[in-house]
Amino acid sequence: MLPVGKVFDIVVMPIEYMINKTVIEHMNQPIKKKSVLHKLSTISIAMALTTSLTAVASYDYGPYLQSGSDTRIAVSWRTKNATNSKVCYGTSQSLGNCIDEDNDTDDHTVTLDGLTPNTKYYYSINGDDGEITNSKFNFVTSPTVGTSTPVRVWVIGDSGIEGSAGENVRDAYLADSSAHTDIMLMLGDNAYQKGKENDYQDAMFDQYADVLSQTVVWPVLGNHDEDLALYKDMFHLPKNAEAGGVASNSEQYYSFNYANIHFIALDSEHASRLTSGDMFEWLKDDLEQVTADWTIAYWHHSVYSKGKHDSDDSSGGQAEDMRERALPILEGAGVDLVLNGHDHTYQRSYLIDGHYDDANTFDQSDHLIDGGSGQSGYHKPTLGPAPHEGTVYIVTGTASKFSDGPYDFDHPVHYKNIDEVLGSVVIEIDGSTMEVKFIDDDGDTQDYFSIIKGSAGGDKTTQFFEIKHYKDDAEENINNGYMVFSSSDLEMSKDSSTQQLVGVRFREVNLPKDATIESATIQFTADEADSGNIDLIIHGHDKGDSDSFSSSIDGDISDRSKTSASVLWSPEDWDLAGRSGIAEQTPDLKGIVQELVNRSDWNNDSAITFIISRKGGDSTRVAESFNGEPSKAPKLTITWSD
C-alpha cells in the first residue's frame, strides 16, 4: 500500500471568488504578459472539464485516468482513509452503471470494460464511509483502432516542480484551444526531487488535476523518478497490451494505439539498454505488428542535445545508448516523431535519418532528408510504416523549469533551438497530416512544423550544394566596384565603414527544368559574434546558368541582372563564432530558385548566384568564406518535386 500523503479538501467556490483570488495572486507576482488572461480563461475551461461539484470531496488526489482504449479505461484515486472502491458511470449525467469493489483500501483503481468507442462518459468516484465525491467527471473513449480522425496530444517534459512556472505552462496550453485533449504524454522527471508520493501529489496530481480527470495520462520514467516501486504502484500501464501493441510485461516500457497512431513509450533510465536486453527485443516485436499511419516514440533522455546536457557525453551513457541502439530499430520501422525531455531547453531537428553517432559525424548528404524549416511541411512518401523516410526529433524539458543559458546549440541536426524558455508541445494529427507546435508560457507559438505523408505529400527530393572554389564567394565595394576574393570571411553588409555586396555561387545545381521548388535555404557559419539590427535583401542572378565571378571586372556583382523575386532577411544576433544554426540560416529562398528553374535557358548543370545587399540597419553579420575554411563555406539546400 502506498504511504499516505497530505490531504486536500476540494470544495465548491463561487466563480467570483475564483476570479478575485486569481487577480490577487497575480498582483503579488511579477507582471508577465498574458498570465492573468490565461488564468481567467482557464477558470472557465476548468469548470467545463470537471462539470459541477455537488458535494465536498475528501481525498488525497485523483481521479486520474490510465490505460485507456476504445472499450476500456482505468480510473484511479487516493482517499484519506481506507474505504471500498466505487465508480458510477454512464453516457449521461444520470450515470446509471456502478462498479463497487469491496476492498477497503485508500489506493483505488477501478477498470471499466465494455465501453463504446469514441463516446463521452460521465463518472463519479465514491466510497461508503462518508467521505465521498459526487463530482460528475467525464472522459471520451478512444476511437476504434485504425480510424482516421482529428487527434490532439499534449506533451510535457520535466514537469515535476509545483509552482507558478508549471501553472503558467498549463494555463497557456489550456487557453490555446478549447479542443479536447485526447492524449497526455509525460516525458519523465515527473516529480522532483526523488519521485516520492508527496512530490507526485504536488507537481502532478494537484497541478494537472482537471486534465488528468478527463484525459488518459501516459508517462515514462526520468532520472528523478527514482522510486520505481512507487511508480509501478501508482501507474497502471498496459504491460499486457491492454491498449494495443505487443505485451511488454513491464510498466517501464509499453505501447498503445489511438485512432491511426501507434505510440511507443521507452525507459531510458532504469531498464536494460543492452541491444539484446528485454526492452529492445520487445521493441522489435512490437514494431513488426504496426499498421498505423503514424508512429510516435518517446522517452526521457535526449538523443540530440547541445544544451545543458550534451548528448555526446551523458552522465550514464543513456543518450548515447538510445541513439545508437534504439534509433536504428525505430527508423528501420518508419518512426515519424521522437519526443525527449531531460534537457531544460527546446531543441528541434530537421527531417533526418541514419545518424547514430556523435554530432561531428553528421553528414548532410547522408543523414538529412529535408533541411527546410518544415513550416510548409516535411513530406514522406508513404502513409503508414516505411523504413528510413525520415524522423523529426524534439527536446522539450521545459514544462516547469529552464536552465540558464545561453548555450552553444551547435548540434547540426537541429533547425530550432530556444533556451531560457518555459512551454509544452502540442501535436495535432488529422489523416495524413501531423502539425506540431511549441507553445511558451505566454501562449506564443515559438516553433511550428508539419509532416505530410502519402500521396498528399508527393515525391520530394532534397539536394545539397557547396561552394567549390574561392572565386565562388566574393565581396564588392559599392563605392568603386572593386571585387575581393582573398578575404577569409564574408561581411554582410559592410567592412568597417565600407558598404559592400556579397555574392555566393553554387555550381552544377542539377534540378530539372520547371521542377516545383518546395524550399531552399543557404546555411552560413558565423566567423565572429555579431549583434544589432540589420536588414538584408537577397536576389538571384537572373540568368539560367550564372557566370563565375571575375577579378578583372569591377562591379561584377552589382552589374548583374537580378530576379524579380527577392527575400528580406533580418537575421537574429550571431552569438558565437563557428556556430551554424538557425540564426545563421536564410529564410526560404524558394521563390528565387523557382524563377530561375522556370527560365527557358535553365539546364541540369546550371549554376545559381545569390546576391546579398543591405536594405537597412547599421550592424553587420560576418560569415566564413571558402577562402577562410572551405568546410564552413555557405551551403545551399533545395527540396523539390516533379
C-alpha positions as CSV (number, residue, x, y, z in Angstrom):
1,M,0.0,0.0,0.0
2,L,1.2,3.5,-0.8
3,P,2.2,5.8,2.1
4,V,-0.5,8.4,2.9
5,G,0.3,11.9,1.6
6,K,-1.1,15.2,2.7
7,V,-4.9,15.7,2.3
8,F,-6.6,18.4,0.2
9,D,-10.3,19.1,0.6
10,I,-11.9,20.2,-2.7
11,V,-14.8,22.5,-2.1
12,V,-17.2,24.4,-4.3
13,M,-16.3,28.1,-4.6
14,P,-18.3,30.8,-6.4
15,I,-16.8,31.8,-9.7
16,E,-16.5,35.4,-8.5
17,Y,-14.2,34.2,-5.6
18,M,-12.0,32.2,-8.0
19,I,-11.6,35.2,-10.3
20,N,-10.8,37.6,-7.5
21,K,-8.4,35.1,-6.0
22,T,-6.6,34.7,-9.4
23,V,-6.3,38.5,-9.8
24,I,-4.9,39.0,-6.2
25,E,-2.4,36.2,-6.7
26,H,-1.1,37.8,-9.8
27,M,-0.9,41.2,-8.2
28,N,1.6,39.7,-5.8
29,Q,3.8,38.3,-8.6
30,P,5.9,39.9,-11.2
31,I,3.8,41.1,-14.1
32,K,4.0,38.6,-17.0
33,K,2.4,39.1,-20.4
34,K,-1.0,37.4,-20.7
35,S,-0.7,35.4,-17.4
36,V,-3.8,36.9,-15.8
37,L,-5.7,36.4,-19.1
38,H,-4.7,32.8,-19.2
39,K,-5.7,32.3,-15.6
40,L,-9.1,33.8,-16.2
41,S,-9.6,31.8,-19.5
42,T,-8.6,28.6,-17.8
43,I,-11.1,29.1,-15.0
44,S,-14.0,28.7,-17.5
45,I,-12.2,25.8,-19.2
46,A,-11.6,24.1,-15.9
47,M,-15.2,24.5,-14.9
48,A,-16.2,22.8,-18.1
49,L,-13.7,20.0,-17.6
50,T,-14.9,19.0,-14.1
51,T,-18.5,20.0,-14.6
52,S,-20.5,20.7,-11.4
53,L,-19.2,19.7,-8.0
54,T,-22.2,19.0,-5.8
55,A,-20.5,17.9,-2.5
56,V,-17.3,18.1,-0.5
57,A,-14.7,15.7,-1.8
58,S,-12.2,14.4,0.8
59,Y,-9.4,12.5,-0.8
60,D,-5.7,12.8,-1.3
61,Y,-5.6,13.1,-5.1
62,G,-7.4,11.9,-8.2
63,P,-9.2,10.8,-10.1
64,Y,-6.8,10.2,-12.9
65,L,-7.3,8.0,-16.0
66,Q,-5.0,5.3,-17.2
67,S,-4.5,2.6,-19.9
68,G,-7.5,3.8,-22.0
69,S,-8.6,2.0,-25.2
70,D,-11.6,2.1,-27.4
71,T,-13.5,-0.2,-25.0
72,R,-11.9,0.2,-21.5
73,I,-10.4,2.7,-19.1
74,A,-8.9,2.5,-15.6
75,V,-9.9,5.2,-13.0
76,S,-7.5,5.7,-10.1
77,W,-7.6,7.9,-7.0
78,R,-6.4,8.0,-3.4
79,T,-8.6,8.6,-0.3
80,K,-7.8,10.0,3.1
81,N,-9.0,6.8,4.8
82,A,-9.4,3.2,3.7
83,T,-12.8,2.5,2.0
84,N,-14.3,0.5,-0.8
85,S,-13.7,1.5,-4.4
86,K,-16.8,2.5,-6.3
87,V,-17.2,4.2,-9.7
88,C,-20.5,5.1,-11.2
89,Y,-20.6,6.0,-14.9
90,G,-22.8,6.4,-17.9
91,T,-23.3,8.4,-21.2
92,S,-25.4,11.0,-19.4
93,Q,-25.0,12.8,-16.1
94,S,-27.6,10.5,-14.5
95,L,-24.8,7.8,-14.7
96,G,-26.7,4.6,-14.2
97,N,-23.9,1.9,-14.0
98,C,-21.8,1.3,-10.9
99,I,-18.8,-0.9,-10.1
100,D,-18.4,-1.4,-6.4
101,E,-15.3,-3.3,-5.2
102,D,-15.5,-4.2,-1.5
103,N,-11.7,-3.9,-1.0
104,D,-11.3,-1.5,2.0
105,T,-8.3,0.5,0.7
106,D,-7.0,4.0,0.3
107,D,-5.4,3.2,-3.1
108,H,-8.2,2.8,-5.6
109,T,-8.2,1.6,-9.3
110,V,-11.4,0.5,-11.0
111,T,-11.4,-0.7,-14.6
112,L,-14.4,0.0,-16.8
113,D,-14.8,-2.5,-19.6
114,G,-17.3,-3.0,-22.4
115,L,-17.4,0.7,-23.3
116,T,-18.4,2.1,-26.7
117,P,-15.6,3.6,-28.8
118,N,-15.3,7.4,-29.3
119,T,-18.1,8.0,-26.7
120,K,-18.3,10.6,-23.9
121,Y,-18.9,9.1,-20.5
122,Y,-19.6,10.8,-17.2
123,Y,-18.4,9.3,-13.9
124,S,-18.1,9.7,-10.2
125,I,-15.9,8.2,-7.6
126,N,-17.4,7.1,-4.3
127,G,-16.9,5.2,-1.0
128,D,-19.3,4.1,1.8
129,D,-17.5,5.7,4.8
130,G,-19.0,9.2,4.4
131,E,-16.0,10.6,2.6
132,I,-17.3,10.8,-0.9
133,T,-17.5,12.9,-4.0
134,N,-20.5,13.1,-6.4
135,S,-18.5,15.1,-8.9
136,K,-19.6,14.4,-12.4
137,F,-16.3,14.0,-14.2
138,N,-16.1,12.9,-17.8
139,F,-13.9,11.2,-20.4
140,V,-14.1,10.2,-24.1
141,T,-13.1,6.7,-25.1
142,S,-10.6,6.2,-27.9
143,P,-11.8,5.9,-31.5
144,T,-11.8,2.4,-33.0
145,V,-8.2,1.5,-33.8
146,G,-7.3,2.5,-37.3
147,T,-9.9,5.3,-37.6
148,S,-8.6,8.4,-39.2
149,T,-10.0,11.3,-37.1
150,P,-8.6,14.5,-35.6
151,V,-6.4,13.8,-32.5
152,R,-4.9,16.4,-30.1
153,V,-1.9,15.4,-28.0
154,W,-0.4,17.4,-25.1
155,V,3.3,16.8,-24.4
156,I,5.0,18.0,-21.2
157,G,8.6,17.2,-20.3
158,D,10.3,17.6,-16.9
159,S,7.1,18.9,-15.3
160,G,7.9,17.7,-11.8
161,I,8.0,21.1,-10.0
162,E,4.9,22.6,-8.3
163,G,4.5,26.3,-8.7
164,S,3.8,29.2,-11.0
165,A,6.1,28.1,-13.8
166,G,4.3,24.9,-14.3
167,E,0.9,26.5,-13.8
168,N,1.6,29.1,-16.5
169,V,2.7,26.4,-19.0
170,R,-0.5,24.5,-18.2
171,D,-2.7,27.6,-18.4
172,A,-1.1,28.7,-21.7
173,Y,-1.9,25.3,-23.2
174,L,-5.5,25.3,-22.0
175,A,-6.0,28.8,-23.3
176,D,-4.6,27.8,-26.7
177,S,-7.7,25.8,-27.8
178,S,-11.0,24.7,-26.4
179,A,-10.4,21.3,-28.2
180,H,-10.5,18.2,-26.0
181,T,-7.1,16.8,-25.0
182,D,-7.2,13.3,-26.3
183,I,-3.8,12.2,-25.0
184,M,-1.4,13.5,-22.4
185,L,2.3,12.4,-22.6
186,M,4.8,13.0,-19.8
187,L,8.4,12.7,-20.7
188,G,9.9,11.9,-17.3
189,D,11.2,13.8,-14.3
190,N,7.5,13.9,-13.4
191,A,8.2,14.5,-9.7
192,Y,11.3,16.3,-8.4
193,Q,13.5,15.7,-6.5
194,K,13.3,12.0,-5.8
195,G,9.9,10.9,-7.2
196,K,8.2,10.4,-3.8
197,E,4.5,10.4,-3.4
198,N,4.2,13.9,-2.0
199,D,6.3,15.1,-5.0
200,Y,3.8,13.5,-7.3
201,Q,0.8,14.8,-5.4
202,D,2.1,18.4,-5.6
203,A,3.6,18.6,-9.1
204,M,1.3,16.2,-10.9
205,F,-2.0,15.2,-9.3
206,D,-2.8,18.7,-8.0
207,Q,-1.2,20.8,-10.7
208,Y,-2.9,18.9,-13.6
209,A,-6.0,17.7,-11.8
210,D,-8.5,19.0,-14.3
211,V,-6.8,17.4,-17.3
212,L,-6.0,14.1,-15.5
213,S,-9.7,13.7,-14.6
214,Q,-10.7,13.6,-18.3
215,T,-7.7,12.6,-20.3
216,V,-5.6,9.4,-20.1
217,V,-2.0,10.1,-19.0
218,W,0.9,8.1,-20.5
219,P,4.1,8.7,-18.5
220,V,7.7,7.5,-18.9
221,L,10.4,7.4,-16.3
222,G,13.1,10.1,-15.8
223,N,16.3,10.1,-13.8
224,H,14.5,12.0,-10.9
225,D,11.7,9.4,-10.9
226,E,13.8,7.3,-8.5
227,D,11.2,5.3,-6.6
228,L,10.5,2.6,-9.1
229,A,8.2,0.6,-6.8
230,L,6.1,3.6,-6.1
231,Y,5.9,4.4,-9.8
232,K,4.6,0.9,-10.6
233,D,2.1,1.1,-7.8
234,M,0.8,4.5,-8.8
235,F,0.6,3.9,-12.6
236,H,-1.3,1.1,-14.2
237,L,0.3,1.0,-17.6
238,P,-0.6,-1.5,-20.4
239,K,2.1,-4.1,-19.9
240,N,-0.2,-6.8,-21.2
241,A,-1.1,-4.9,-24.4
242,E,-4.5,-3.8,-22.9
243,A,-4.4,-0.8,-25.3
244,G,-2.9,-2.5,-28.3
245,G,0.6,-3.3,-29.5
246,V,2.6,-6.3,-28.1
247,A,2.7,-7.1,-24.4
248,S,5.9,-5.8,-22.9
249,N,5.4,-7.5,-19.5
250,S,6.7,-4.3,-17.9
251,E,5.2,-1.0,-16.9
252,Q,8.5,0.7,-17.5
253,Y,8.1,0.4,-21.3
254,Y,4.9,-0.3,-23.3
255,S,2.9,0.7,-26.4
256,F,-0.6,1.7,-27.2
257,N,-2.8,2.6,-30.2
258,Y,-5.1,5.6,-30.5
259,A,-7.0,6.0,-33.8
260,N,-4.5,5.8,-36.6
261,I,-1.4,6.4,-34.3
262,H,0.9,3.9,-32.6
263,F,2.7,5.2,-29.5
264,I,5.8,3.7,-28.0
265,A,7.0,4.6,-24.5
266,L,10.6,3.6,-23.6
267,D,12.6,3.7,-20.3
268,S,16.0,5.3,-20.9
269,E,16.8,5.3,-17.1
270,H,16.0,2.1,-15.3
271,A,15.6,-0.6,-18.0
272,S,18.4,-2.5,-19.6
273,R,19.7,-0.7,-22.7
274,L,21.7,-3.7,-24.0
275,T,20.9,-4.5,-27.6
276,S,20.0,-8.0,-26.5
277,G,18.0,-6.7,-23.5
278,D,14.3,-7.3,-22.9
279,M,13.3,-3.7,-23.9
280,F,14.9,-3.6,-27.3
281,E,13.9,-7.2,-28.1
282,W,10.3,-6.3,-27.2
283,L,10.6,-3.1,-29.3
284,K,11.5,-5.1,-32.4
285,D,8.5,-7.4,-31.9
286,D,6.1,-4.5,-31.3
287,L,7.2,-2.6,-34.4
288,E,6.7,-5.7,-36.6
289,Q,2.9,-5.6,-36.0
290,V,2.4,-1.8,-36.6
291,T,0.0,-0.9,-39.3
292,A,-0.9,2.5,-38.1
293,D,-0.5,5.6,-40.3
294,W,1.7,7.3,-37.7
295,T,4.3,6.1,-35.2
296,I,5.5,8.3,-32.3
297,A,8.1,7.2,-29.7
298,Y,9.1,9.0,-26.5
299,W,11.4,8.6,-23.6
300,H,13.3,10.9,-21.2
301,H,17.0,11.3,-22.2
302,S,17.5,13.5,-25.3
303,V,19.5,11.8,-28.1
304,Y,20.4,15.0,-29.9
305,S,21.1,17.9,-27.5
306,K,23.7,20.6,-27.1
307,G,22.1,22.5,-24.2
308,K,23.0,22.0,-20.6
309,H,23.1,18.2,-21.3
310,D,25.4,17.1,-24.1
311,S,24.0,14.0,-25.9
312,D,27.6,13.1,-26.8
313,D,28.6,12.9,-23.1
314,S,25.7,11.9,-21.0
315,S,26.5,11.1,-17.4
316,G,25.3,7.5,-17.5
317,G,25.5,6.9,-21.2
318,Q,21.7,7.0,-21.6
319,A,21.7,9.4,-24.6
320,E,24.4,7.5,-26.5
321,D,22.8,4.1,-25.8
322,M,19.3,5.2,-27.0
323,R,20.8,6.9,-30.1
324,E,23.0,4.0,-31.1
325,R,20.6,1.2,-30.2
326,A,17.0,2.4,-30.2
327,L,17.1,4.7,-33.3
328,P,18.2,2.1,-35.8
329,I,15.3,-0.1,-34.8
330,L,12.8,2.8,-34.8
331,E,13.9,4.4,-38.0
332,G,14.1,1.0,-39.7
333,A,10.4,0.7,-38.9
334,G,9.4,4.2,-40.0
335,V,9.0,6.2,-36.8
336,D,7.8,9.7,-37.6
337,L,8.4,11.7,-34.4
338,V,10.6,11.1,-31.3
339,L,10.0,13.2,-28.1
340,N,12.6,13.6,-25.4
341,G,13.0,15.7,-22.2
342,H,15.9,15.9,-19.8
343,D,17.5,19.0,-21.2
344,H,15.6,22.1,-19.9
345,T,15.5,23.7,-23.3
346,Y,13.6,23.4,-26.6
347,Q,15.5,21.9,-29.5
348,R,14.0,20.5,-32.7
349,S,15.6,18.7,-35.7
350,Y,15.2,18.7,-39.4
351,L,13.7,15.6,-41.0
352,I,16.7,13.3,-40.7
353,D,17.6,9.6,-40.9
354,G,20.6,7.3,-40.1
355,H,22.7,9.4,-37.7
356,Y,23.6,7.3,-34.7
357,D,27.0,8.7,-33.7
358,D,28.4,11.9,-32.2
359,A,27.4,15.3,-33.6
360,N,30.6,15.8,-35.5
361,T,29.8,12.8,-37.7
362,F,26.6,14.2,-39.1
363,D,26.8,14.4,-42.9
364,Q,24.1,16.3,-44.7
365,S,24.4,14.2,-47.8
366,D,23.9,11.0,-45.9
367,H,21.6,12.0,-43.0
368,L,19.5,15.0,-44.0
369,I,16.2,14.1,-45.7
370,D,14.8,17.6,-45.7
371,G,16.8,20.6,-44.5
372,G,14.0,23.1,-44.6
373,S,12.0,24.6,-41.7
374,G,9.1,22.2,-42.0
375,Q,6.7,25.1,-41.9
376,S,5.3,24.2,-45.3
377,G,5.6,20.5,-44.5
378,Y,8.2,17.8,-44.3
379,H,7.0,15.3,-46.9
380,K,7.2,11.5,-46.5
381,P,6.1,9.3,-49.5
382,T,4.3,6.6,-47.5
383,L,1.2,6.8,-45.4
384,G,2.0,4.2,-42.8
385,P,5.2,2.4,-41.6
386,A,8.0,2.6,-44.1
387,P,11.7,2.4,-43.3
388,H,14.1,5.4,-43.4
389,E,11.8,8.1,-44.8
390,G,12.9,10.5,-42.1
391,T,12.2,11.4,-38.5
392,V,11.9,14.6,-36.5
393,Y,13.4,14.7,-33.0
394,I,12.2,17.1,-30.3
395,V,13.7,18.0,-26.9
396,T,11.2,19.7,-24.6
397,G,12.2,19.5,-20.9
398,T,10.6,22.9,-20.2
399,A,7.2,22.3,-18.5
400,S,8.3,23.5,-15.0
401,K,11.8,24.8,-15.3
402,F,14.5,26.0,-17.6
403,S,18.3,26.0,-17.4
404,D,20.2,29.3,-17.5
405,G,21.8,29.8,-20.9
406,P,23.0,30.8,-23.3
407,Y,24.2,27.5,-24.8
408,D,26.2,26.8,-28.0
409,F,23.3,24.9,-29.5
410,D,25.7,23.7,-32.3
411,H,24.2,20.3,-33.0
412,P,24.0,20.0,-36.8
413,V,20.7,18.1,-36.8
414,H,18.7,21.0,-35.3
415,Y,16.6,23.6,-37.1
416,K,15.3,25.3,-33.9
417,N,16.9,25.9,-30.5
418,I,15.5,28.0,-27.7
419,D,17.0,28.4,-24.2
420,E,15.6,30.1,-21.1
421,V,12.0,29.3,-22.1
422,L,9.1,27.5,-20.5
423,G,6.5,25.7,-22.6
424,S,5.0,22.5,-23.9
425,V,4.4,20.7,-27.2
426,V,1.0,20.3,-29.0
427,I,0.6,17.6,-31.7
428,E,-2.5,17.6,-33.9
429,I,-3.0,14.7,-36.3
430,D,-5.7,14.6,-39.0
431,G,-5.5,11.9,-41.6
432,S,-2.2,12.2,-43.5
433,T,-1.1,15.5,-41.8
434,M,0.7,16.0,-38.5
435,E,1.0,19.5,-37.1
436,V,3.4,20.2,-34.2
437,K,3.9,23.4,-32.3
438,F,5.8,24.6,-29.2
439,I,3.8,27.0,-27.0
440,D,5.6,29.0,-24.4
441,D,4.2,30.0,-21.1
442,D,2.8,33.3,-22.5
443,G,0.8,31.3,-25.1
444,D,3.0,32.3,-28.0
445,T,3.9,29.7,-30.7
446,Q,7.7,29.6,-30.7
447,D,8.1,26.8,-33.3
448,Y,5.9,25.1,-35.8
449,F,6.2,22.4,-38.4
450,S,4.2,19.8,-40.1
451,I,4.7,16.3,-41.6
452,I,2.6,15.3,-44.6
453,K,2.6,11.6,-45.6
454,G,1.4,9.6,-48.6
455,S,0.2,10.9,-51.9
456,A,-0.8,14.2,-50.4
457,G,2.9,14.8,-49.9
458,G,4.1,13.7,-53.4
459,D,7.6,12.6,-54.1
460,K,10.2,15.1,-52.8
461,T,13.9,15.2,-53.3
462,T,16.4,17.2,-51.2
463,Q,19.8,18.1,-52.6
464,F,22.8,19.9,-51.1
465,F,25.3,22.1,-52.8
466,E,28.5,23.6,-51.6
467,I,30.9,26.4,-52.7
468,K,33.5,24.7,-54.8
469,H,36.1,27.4,-55.5
470,Y,37.4,30.5,-53.7
471,K,36.0,32.7,-56.6
472,D,32.5,31.3,-55.9
473,D,32.0,33.6,-53.0
474,A,33.0,37.3,-53.4
475,E,32.6,40.8,-52.0
476,E,32.2,44.1,-53.9
477,N,32.9,47.6,-52.6
478,I,29.8,49.5,-53.6
479,N,31.8,52.8,-53.9
480,N,34.2,51.7,-56.6
481,G,33.0,48.2,-57.6
482,Y,36.3,46.6,-56.5
483,M,36.0,42.8,-56.3
484,V,37.5,40.9,-53.3
485,F,38.2,37.2,-53.4
486,S,41.0,36.8,-50.9
487,S,39.1,37.5,-47.7
488,S,38.7,34.8,-45.1
489,D,35.2,36.0,-44.4
490,L,32.1,37.4,-46.0
491,E,31.0,40.6,-44.4
492,M,27.3,41.4,-44.8
493,S,26.9,44.2,-45.5
494,K,29.9,46.3,-44.5
495,D,33.7,46.0,-43.9
496,S,34.5,48.6,-41.3
497,S,32.6,51.6,-42.7
498,T,32.6,50.5,-46.3
499,Q,29.3,49.2,-47.6
500,Q,29.6,46.1,-49.8
501,L,27.7,43.4,-51.7
502,V,28.2,39.7,-51.2
503,G,27.8,37.1,-53.9
504,V,27.7,33.3,-53.5
505,R,27.6,31.0,-56.5
506,F,26.7,27.3,-56.5
507,R,27.8,25.3,-59.5
508,E,26.0,22.3,-61.1
509,V,22.7,22.8,-59.4
510,N,21.2,19.8,-61.2
511,L,17.5,20.4,-60.9
512,P,15.1,19.5,-63.7
513,K,13.7,22.4,-65.7
514,D,10.4,23.6,-64.3
515,A,10.7,21.5,-61.1
516,T,8.5,22.6,-58.2
517,I,10.7,24.1,-55.5
518,E,9.4,23.2,-52.1
519,S,12.1,25.0,-50.1
520,A,15.6,26.5,-50.5
521,T,17.9,27.9,-47.8
522,I,21.6,28.9,-47.5
523,Q,23.4,27.9,-44.3
524,F,26.2,30.3,-43.2
525,T,28.7,29.7,-40.4
526,A,29.4,32.7,-38.2
527,D,33.0,33.9,-38.4
528,E,32.5,36.1,-35.4
529,A,29.8,37.1,-32.9
530,D,27.7,40.0,-34.2
531,S,24.6,41.7,-32.8
532,G,22.4,44.6,-33.7
533,N,19.8,45.3,-36.3
534,I,20.5,44.6,-39.9
535,D,18.1,44.1,-42.8
536,L,19.5,42.2,-45.9
537,I,17.8,41.7,-49.2
538,I,18.6,38.6,-51.3
539,H,18.1,38.3,-55.0
540,G,19.2,35.8,-57.6
541,H,21.3,36.5,-60.7
542,D,18.6,36.4,-63.4
543,K,20.4,34.0,-65.7
544,G,19.8,30.3,-66.5
545,D,23.4,29.5,-65.9
546,S,25.2,32.1,-63.8
547,D,28.7,33.1,-64.7
548,S,31.8,32.8,-62.5
549,F,32.9,36.0,-60.7
550,S,35.8,37.8,-62.3
551,S,38.5,39.7,-60.5
552,S,39.1,41.8,-63.7
553,I,35.6,43.2,-63.9
554,D,34.7,45.9,-61.5
555,G,31.1,45.7,-60.3
556,D,30.8,42.1,-61.2
557,I,28.1,41.6,-58.5
558,S,26.2,44.9,-58.8
559,D,26.1,44.9,-62.6
560,R,24.3,41.5,-62.8
561,S,20.6,41.5,-63.6
562,K,18.5,40.4,-60.7
563,T,15.5,38.2,-60.3
564,S,12.2,39.9,-59.7
565,A,11.8,37.6,-56.7
566,S,13.6,38.6,-53.6
567,V,13.7,37.8,-49.9
568,L,14.2,40.1,-46.9
569,W,16.5,38.6,-44.2
570,S,16.7,40.3,-40.8
571,P,19.0,37.8,-39.0
572,E,19.0,37.4,-35.3
573,D,22.1,38.1,-33.3
574,W,25.0,35.7,-34.2
575,D,26.1,34.8,-30.6
576,L,29.1,32.6,-31.3
577,A,31.9,32.3,-33.8
578,G,31.8,28.9,-35.5
579,R,28.1,28.4,-35.0
580,S,26.0,27.2,-37.9
581,G,22.4,27.3,-36.6
582,I,19.0,28.7,-37.4
583,A,20.2,32.3,-36.8
584,E,22.8,31.8,-39.5
585,Q,20.3,30.4,-42.0
586,T,18.5,32.5,-44.6
587,P,14.7,32.5,-44.8
588,D,13.2,30.3,-47.5
589,L,14.5,31.3,-51.0
590,K,12.2,29.0,-53.0
591,G,10.7,31.9,-54.9
592,I,14.1,32.9,-56.3
593,V,15.1,29.4,-57.3
594,Q,11.6,28.7,-58.8
595,E,12.0,31.8,-61.0
596,L,15.4,30.5,-62.2
597,V,14.4,26.9,-63.0
598,N,11.4,28.2,-64.9
599,R,13.7,30.2,-67.3
600,S,14.0,28.9,-70.9
601,D,17.8,28.8,-70.6
602,W,17.9,26.7,-67.4
603,N,19.6,23.3,-67.7
604,N,20.5,20.5,-65.4
605,D,24.1,21.7,-64.9
606,S,23.3,25.4,-64.3
607,A,24.9,27.5,-61.6
608,I,22.9,29.8,-59.3
609,T,24.3,33.0,-57.8
610,F,22.6,34.8,-54.9
611,I,23.3,38.5,-54.4
612,I,23.1,39.8,-50.8
613,S,22.8,43.6,-50.2
614,R,21.9,45.9,-47.3
615,K,18.4,47.2,-47.1
616,G,18.5,48.8,-43.6
617,G,20.1,48.7,-40.2
618,D,23.5,49.7,-39.1
619,S,25.2,46.4,-38.0
620,T,26.7,43.5,-39.9
621,R,26.9,39.7,-40.0
622,V,30.3,38.1,-40.8
623,A,30.3,34.6,-42.2
624,E,33.0,32.1,-43.1
625,S,34.2,32.1,-46.7
626,F,35.6,29.3,-48.9
627,N,39.0,31.1,-48.7
628,G,38.8,31.1,-44.9
629,E,37.7,27.5,-44.4
630,P,36.2,25.5,-47.2
631,S,34.2,23.1,-45.0
632,K,32.5,26.1,-43.4
633,A,31.7,28.0,-46.6
634,P,28.0,28.7,-47.4
635,K,25.9,25.6,-48.2
636,L,22.7,25.5,-50.3
637,T,19.8,23.1,-49.5
638,I,17.0,22.7,-52.0
639,T,13.9,20.4,-51.7
640,W,12.0,19.9,-55.0
641,S,9.4,17.7,-56.7
642,D,8.5,17.0,-60.3
